[in-house]
Amino acid sequence: MGIENSFDVPPRFELFILGDDEKKVTEATDTRTPNSSVFTFNKEDHTLANMLRAHLLKDQHVTFAGYKVPHPLFATFELRIQTDGDITPKEALVNCCKALVSDLDVLSREFTKEYELRKMVSGDGTADQ
C-alpha cells in the first residue's frame, strides 16, 4: 500500500480546493519599500508563481517581482511586486493575469489546431505516431 492510498493522507488535489471562508489572493502593502505589495496566493504552487513572476518582469513599470513558498507542505506562496509608481502593484498584477490568460488562450487554440491537423494527416483518426 503506497502513501497515496494511506488513510492518513488526503488526495493531493484536495490541497488546492478553497474552503468557504478562504480567499484566493490577499494583498498587504509593504511599508519598507515604496510602491510595493506582497500578495499571498492560497492553494497555489510554484507553477503559477513562476509564470506570474516571469511575466511581471517583462512589464516596464515593474522594478521587482519575486516569490517565496513559506513552507513546502502548504500550497501557498507570497508574491512581492514593486513598481516605479506609474501604476500600483495591484494594477501590475491584474494586467499580468489578463495577459497570461490571453497567451494561454492562444496556446490552447494553436495546440488544438496542430493536434487536429496531425490527426487528419495520419488518416486513421488518431494523432499517435
N, C-alpha and C positions, 0 to 999 in steps of 0.2 A: 504494500500500500504506500503510494507516494505521498509527498507532503500536500499535493493538490487535493487529494481525496481525504485528508485528515479532517476530523470533525471540529478541530480547534481553529482551523484556518478558513476564513471566508473566501469565496471565489474572488479572483483578482479584480474582475470588473466592478465588484461592489466598492472598491476603493474610490471609484470615480463617479458614484451616484450621489448627488446632493440630497441632503435631508430637507425637510420642510422649512426649517429655521436657518439654513445655511445660505450665505451669499457666495456667488461665484468669484467676484472680484471686490476687494476693498481698497480704498486709497488712503494713504497717510502722507501728509506734507512733510518733507524732510526739512527741518529748521536749520540744519547745519550748513546746507548749501542752497544758494538761490535758485529759483525755478526748478526745483527738484521734488519728486514724489516717489514713494515706494508703494507699489501695487502688489497686494497679496492675492494670488490665484489659488483657490481651493479646488481640490480634486483634479489637478493637472500635474504634468511632469515635464521632464527635460524636452520632450518633443515640441510642445507649444512654446516653452520658454526660449529655446534656442531659435526657433523661427521668428518670434517676436523681436528678440534681441538683434538678430542679424538684419531684419527688415528695418528696425528703428534706426540702426546705424547708417542706413542709406539716406535718411532724411537730413536735409541740410540744416534744419533747426535743432536737431538733437546733438548735444555735445557729449553725452554719455548715456549708455544703455548697458546694463548688466543684470544678471540674475544670480540668485543662490537658492539652493534647496536646504532649508534649515535642518531637516532630518530625513535620511533615506527611507525610513519606514512609513512616512506620511506623504501622501500625494499633494504636496503644497510647494509653491515656490514664490519668491519675492523678486519682483522686477523693479529695479531702480532706473528712473529716467530723469535726465537733466536736459533742459532746453536752453536756447540762447535768449529767451524772454519774448520772442515774437509770437510764440504760441505756448500754451500751457502743456505740461507733461500729459495731462488727460487728453487734450486735443491731439497730441502726437500719437498717443496710443490708439485713439479712435481712428485716426487716419491710417495708421498702420494696419489695424484689423480690417478696415474696408479694402485696402489694397491687397492684403493677403487673401481675403475671400474672393476677390476678383481674379487673382493669379491662380488660385486653386480651381476656380470655375473653368478657366482656360485650360488648365492641365487636365481636368476631367473630360472636357469636350475633345481635346486632342487625343487623349488616351482611347476614348470610346471610338473615335474615327479610325485610328490606327488598328484597333482590335477588329472592328468590322471589316476593314479592308483586308486584313490578314485572313480573316475567316472566308471572305469571298475568293481570295487567291488560292487558298488551299483546296477549295472546291468540295470538301466533304462536310462542311458545316461546322468544323472545329478549327480553332486557331492554333492547335498544337503542331509543332514541327520538331 
